[in-house]
Amino acid sequence: MARAMRLAKRGMFTTDPNPRVGCVLVDDETIVGEGWHERAGGPHAEIVALNAAGSSARGATAYVTLEPCCHQGRTAPCTDALIKAGISRVVFASDDPNPAVSGAGAQQLVAAGIGVQSGFMPETAEALNIGYLTRLRTGRPYVRSKIAASLDGRTALENGSSQWITGVAARADVQRLRARSSAILTGIGTILSDDPSLNVRDDTLGDIQQPLRAIADSQLRTPIAARTLALAGSVRIYCVAGQVSAALSAAGAEIEAVAGDDRHVSLPALLDSLGDLQINELLVEAGSELNGALLAAGLIDELIVYSAPHILGSGARGMFAGPALETMDARVELKLVDLRRIGDDCRLTYRKVQ
């Protein structure tokens, strides 16, 4: 199963909106075939492994990182292929919450006389497909906010200057975060102040899918000359009802009106829309206002802080905008789940306390 997990990770940047899946076929402790899912519309991991094994698949055990599919989509059901190949046992790491599968895959295999076991390395499987699983369970993407900050928690000088707080290694690490994300979200404030590209620019990552670039812009103030509009890939601007911009549409932006008011779009509505678009993992790269609103609404699932060994002082900008807290009971509690050094900086990963 550990080998299957490593294989699945090879599709980290390419499988959206499908899950990342790996499969290893074993007969008498010998691997006879293996494979992983590379991209939507292509063969699933089980099919690649079965093709590699050929007749050696008969009587083998299949180790799969996700419950095999049992429905006809862009490809045929994997359960049918496993049964036809004569697989004797299927071991999978986690159930697939997709309503078209959701236990039915395992049931079909059992009905065909195949031994089935599940729940192997479930935490690893959850982390591998956290976005896919979250979207299928909640209808919304997994929201991961990335913030680069000084040691005293400041993200920019008072005049807005922020390049560069972190070092080269940390910025390269962010490129990997972008590459694994289905979409990147920022706010109009960041667009106007920084004019970010919000795309993946690391050629060493190999074959990737550029994430959708989403902008929360209630009044459609995004400039036609915004750098992100001129880049390959899709840009989606979320505004409130009544806002129209033929110029932005002509520049290639997709515009969607959601609930909100004159200053802000509804963030739950925005996330619902992204879920409908099959966005699995959403990376937020924004300023303190949007991050503060997401945090206050309990919409950040994971917070990644790149902490740089600098002091910017009390006049510099903070990470989250919001009203002053009057009691310690009102604080937002987070759980530190990972800490590692990235070049001269530290990357701290937090998740909200359930």
Disulfide bonds with the S-S distance in Angstrom:
none
